[in-house]
Amino acid sequence: MWRRSLNEVVRVRGALLPTTVAPIIFLLGTAGQFSRLSDLHGFPTTSYLAWILPLSCMQGAGFAGGAAGANLARDIEQGWFDRLLTSPAPRPLLLAGPALAAMTRALVPTTVILAVGLALGTGLPGGVPGLLALYLAGVWFCLIASLWGSTLAMRARSQQVGPLIQNGVFLAVFLSTAYTPLPLLQGWLATFAKYNPVTYVLLMARQATVAGIPPSWSHTWPGLVALTGMTAVFGALALRQLRLINR
Amino acid sequence: MSTDALDRDAGVQARVVAALAARALRSQFRRAQFLLPSFVLPLLLLAVVASGTSSARRLPGFPSTGAYVGFVVAGTLLQGALLAGLTAGIALAADIEGGFFDRLLTAPVQRVSIVLGRVSGSIVLGVVQASLFLAVAFLFGARYQGGVPGIALAIAIAALAAGGMAGLASAIALRTGSLSLLQNLFPIVFVFLFTAPAFFPRAFLGGALRHVTVFNPLTYVVEGIRGALHDAPALGNPWRGILAAVGLLAATTALSVLAMRGRLRTR
């Protein structure tokens, strides 16, 4: 299942483009539009590009996970998934294969976006530990997006659920400390971001590029807890939907 | 009346354009895949940007427009116009792939009416979108010092820009006939958006981007909208915005008519 899902990336020309190009466009556009925000007192870096880079990596990884859900919706609609259900393989493996492929695939946009940022002058003040935190956050977030997408795909059984999957990922990422740190947020978004687990995943990822968020356990454990919690919730929802799909 | 006479009758062609525009609008409101990008996504981005970057008002020299959402909403109108245009192109590509376009070609209508119908529908959609976005922003604290004339002018600029983008997307649809290509152009919309001072004043944009905005006609569109809404020439010249939107509309409509002729020649 893992290999089949990865085959699509190799065989379909441009399969990696949407999950790579869109985040790069957002990276460059957002960094260009809002670059002066890093002049604000309390901003943990003087480079807005450094602030937004981990967000774009997460976005790319999240879209890769969402794409796994959209592909599952296609397989269900075209009847391929019904054939898989008749196989003797344990049911959870039918989700695990595409999820693992998405996580492998997520390494590409994360690396490409990172390379673009480095080429534009963003440093890696977090060094190797920061880089590991960024990749772990991205790949794990991809898994969660894949579980979310798979749940919706099995519920809707239609490819029309694709935009809903991707918009869910978009909202989760952007209703957080996407543009500014928590102390600089105002209004309803400040409250929402405080309780959005993705805020803490972003904090973990930003250890790589943001000088004011050095790699440390205090910047890492909230992200790990958030990722574990989201995996438990969306994993349970996906498994429940898998049990229901044959009814 | 003969087929040629029908072809030449301006009244008939105007009714054809209106009918095709109405059809385009109906399909826009019936399908979630069009409603979502045209209405929901711009409002989501407005909410995210208005809340997420509102601390920008503390930056020295940031223009005062009252509530920050009042400044940002011009970018939302521009985004709505871009997405309205793209969905028009997607719908046309779907008509081409689905065969409805071929049925239209057998009807005694001027070929240019098919393009004008699509563009007109997008202009009307642009009016609906812009009105909705301004109303929502008003509910969240935006105030428009330009009053009713300023609001009307801003809506007009946004609607004409929507027509302009519909012309461009229609040209691509007619040239390629590919629905999947049009759908994959979605990220490119954000290139147009981000290379204009959509959410931040031009003077506050990053170095290279500030130079690029000069060449993007949408820069003058969004600044014109902002200037009209807040009756503030320092924010933008509404008449330059109208000129840019009309120029875009004329150029892209001509492009789509050429693409239509090219398509018919190769059939």
Chai-1 contact restraints between the chains, C-beta under 6 A:
chainA,res_idxA,chainB,res_idxB,connection_type,confidence,min_distance_angstrom,max_distance_angstrom,comment,restraint_id
A,V21,B,P187,contact,1.0,0.0,6.0,A-B,restraint_1
A,A22,B,P187,contact,1.0,0.0,6.0,A-B,restraint_2
A,I25,B,P187,contact,1.0,0.0,6.0,A-B,restraint_3
A,I25,B,F190,contact,1.0,0.0,6.0,A-B,restraint_4
A,I25,B,V191,contact,1.0,0.0,6.0,A-B,restraint_5
A,G29,B,F190,contact,1.0,0.0,6.0,A-B,restraint_6
A,G29,B,F194,contact,1.0,0.0,6.0,A-B,restraint_7
A,G32,B,L205,contact,1.0,0.0,6.0,A-B,restraint_8
A,G32,B,G206,contact,1.0,0.0,6.0,A-B,restraint_9
A,G32,B,L209,contact,1.0,0.0,6.0,A-B,restraint_10
A,Q33,B,F194,contact,1.0,0.0,6.0,A-B,restraint_11
A,Q33,B,F199,contact,1.0,0.0,6.0,A-B,restraint_12
A,Q33,B,F200,contact,1.0,0.0,6.0,A-B,restraint_13
A,F34,B,T53,contact,1.0,0.0,6.0,A-B,restraint_14
A,S35,B,G206,contact,1.0,0.0,6.0,A-B,restraint_15
A,R36,B,L59,contact,1.0,0.0,6.0,A-B,restraint_16
A,R36,B,F204,contact,1.0,0.0,6.0,A-B,restraint_17
A,L40,B,S55,contact,1.0,0.0,6.0,A-B,restraint_18
A,P163,B,L36,contact,1.0,0.0,6.0,A-B,restraint_19
A,F174,B,V48,contact,1.0,0.0,6.0,A-B,restraint_20
A,A178,B,G52,contact,1.0,0.0,6.0,A-B,restraint_21
A,Y179,B,G52,contact,1.0,0.0,6.0,A-B,restraint_22
A,Y179,B,T53,contact,1.0,0.0,6.0,A-B,restraint_23
A,T180,B,G52,contact,1.0,0.0,6.0,A-B,restraint_24
A,T180,B,S55,contact,1.0,0.0,6.0,A-B,restraint_25
A,L184,B,S55,contact,1.0,0.0,6.0,A-B,restraint_26
A,Q186,B,S54,contact,1.0,0.0,6.0,A-B,restraint_27
A,G187,B,S51,contact,1.0,0.0,6.0,A-B,restraint_28
A,L189,B,S51,contact,1.0,0.0,6.0,A-B,restraint_29
A,L189,B,G52,contact,1.0,0.0,6.0,A-B,restraint_30
